[in-house]
C-alpha cells in the first residue's frame, strides 16, 4: 500500500468486492477516481452518478439499501455530509437504513480551496447521531480494510478519507475491529490522535517517550478502558474544531466511566474561525496552532 492514496486504496478494494457481489452499488456525486472509472466501465449496472446532487445521492443510496443493496455514497467530504444532514438524520439515524458514506477531503485536505472545502465540523456533528459510526482513515492500509468492513455493516458508516497520500503506518495484517490501535504502551501518558495527525503523534511520542493511540472509530469502544484507565495524563491531537470533536469524545468517555485523568485537548479553537490563508497545510496549521512546533510546545508544557 506504499505510495497510494487512501481514496485509491478504498475504491480498489470496493472494485474487487463488487466484481464478486452484484449487490454492491456505488453512487457518486460527480466525483472521479481511477478505480471508480474501472467500476463505471466494467460494472456499469452497479454504478450511479447523480451529478452534483449530494442530497439525492443519500436518498437514492438509502432507497437501494432498503432493497438489500450494499451501497456506498461518495463525494467531497463537506458536501456529502454537511449538505446532507437532514437526509442522513432521517434516513440513516432515525430509520437506521445502513449505507456507507465516503467523504474525501477530511480536515485541510483541500488546502488551497478555502473554508468551503476545509472540513472541521463533521466529526462533531455526525457523532451526535444514533446509528452512525464515524471512521477517520490514518493510512491506505486502513482505508482498504474499511472498504470491506463497512460493506456488510448493520448501521451507517461514515468513512473520512484524507486527500493527500499519508505515510503508511500499518501492516497489511493490522486488526481494526476495536476502533483504536495502541502503537506504543505507556503507564503514565498517552497521545490519542487520528487521521492526518497520527504521524505527528508518533513523532512526538519518540521525543517525549510517551504512548500513542490511534482512535479511528467513534463511538469509542469500551475496550479502550483497559488501555488508559491507569494512566495519569492524556493529550488529544486533532484537525477538527475542539467542541464536540474527537478530544471531546474522549472526555465524555472518561467521565461516563468515572475515570479521573488529566486531559489536554489540542485542536482548532472556535475563536480562530475559518481560515482564508493560503500557502499549504503547514501555513494553515501554524495559524491554528496545530503545527509541529506549536504541538511540541503544548505537550512539553503539559507533561512537565
Secondary structure, 3 states (H helix, E strand, C coil): CCCCCHHHHHHHHHHHHHHHCCCEEEEECCCCCHHHHHHHHHCHHHEEECCCCHHHHHHHHHHHHHCCCEEEEEEEHHHHHHHHHHHHHHHHHHCCCCCEEEEECCECCCCCCCCCCCECCHHHHHCCCCCEEEEECCCHHHHHHHHHHCCCCCCEEEEEECCCCCCCCCCCCCCCCCCEEEEECCCCEEEEECHHHHHHHHHHHHHHCCEEEEECEECCCCCHHHHHCCCCEEEEEEEEECCCCHHHHHHHHHHHCCCCCEEEEEEECHHHCCCCCCCCHHHHHHHHCCCHHHHHHHHHHHHC
